[in-house]
Amino acid sequence: MARERIASISLSCDVLAWLLGRGLSQADIARMLGVSQGYISLVKSRERALTLDHLSALADELKLPLGAMMLQVSPPPAQMNAETARLFDVTEKLIRKADLAAAAIQKSLDASAAKKG
């Protein structure tokens, strides 16, 4: 059986805060993930964490590439030195390229499946 990939509690809370800030309720988030409102409450109170599959499902529901969602959830600090700013910039560019690559791969897979079907 495959091991579940768990996001950090801190990231999970940041994602929930971001979603709640966008006007979604805990019930909305629970429905999007197919989990109970109680589970979302446990995540919010830092007793549980979301899985990477949950994060991917949320991005899909929001029609956002996962990397783009993570960039919105975890913006860079307001104040940072030049080297840290450069690293954030490079990281953002890599994430956006990874999102584009993932979309291209998915499009190719979908096209192959359509030809076989």
N, C-alpha and C positions, 0 to 999 in steps of 0.2 A: 504494500500500500504506500502510495506517495506521501511524503511528509508535507504538511501544510506550511506554506511560506507566510510567516507572520511579519507585518510591518511593526515598527516601533510604536510604543504607546504614545510617545510624543507626536509622531507623525499622524497617528490615528486621531488624536485630539485636534491637531491642527486642521486635518481634513474635515472633521465634524464641525469645527468652528467656522471654517470657510463656507461649508454647505449651509449651515444655519444662518450665516451672514448673508447668503444669497436668497434667503427667504424660505428655504425648505424647512419642514418640521422634522422632528425625530421620527414621526410616523411615516413621512414621505421617504426618508432615508432608509428606514427599515423595509418598506415596500420595495424600494429600488434594489435592495440587496437580498430580499427574501429571508430576512431574519426578524426576530421579535423586537418590539420597541424596548423591551428589557435589555436585550443585548446592546442596543445603541446606547442606552443609559449607562451600562457598565463600561462601555468604551469612553463615553463622555466623562465618567468619574475615574478614569484611568485604572480600572480593574481588569479590563480586557483590551485587546488590540484588534484592529482590522487585519484581514489577510491581504496579501498582494492580489488575490483573485477578487476580493471586495473592491480594492482600489481600481482595478481594471474594469469591473462591472460599473462602478460609479462613473468612470470616464466615458464608457460606452453609453450609459443612460443620458449623460450630459452632452453627448456628441462632441467630445473633446478627445484629442490624443492624450494618452496617459501622461506623457512628458509635459505637455502644455498645462494639464491640470496641476501637476506637481509644481510647475513654475509659478502658477497662480497661488497655490496653497502656501508655498514657502518662498516668499519674495526675499531678496537680499536685504541685509540690514541697512538702515538709513545711512549710517556712518561706517565707513571701512577704509582701510588704506589702499593705496594704488594696486598693490599686488593682489589683495583679496578681491578687489573690483575686477581685475583682469581675469582671475580664476572664475568668478561668477559669470563673466561674459563668455568665456570659453565654454564653460559648463552648459550655459543656456544654448549656445550654438550647437553643441554636440547633442543635447537633448532634442532640439528641434530637428536636426538631421536624422536622428534615430526614429523620431515620429514619422518623418517622411519615408524612411526606408521601410518601416513596419507597414505603413499604408500601401506602399508599392508591392511589397511581398504579399499582403492580403489580397490586393487586386489581382495579382498574378494567380494566386491560389484559387480565387473565386472564378477567374476565367477558365482555368484548367478544369475545375469541377463542373462548370457549365458545359464545356465541350464533351466531358465524359457522360454527363446526365442526359 
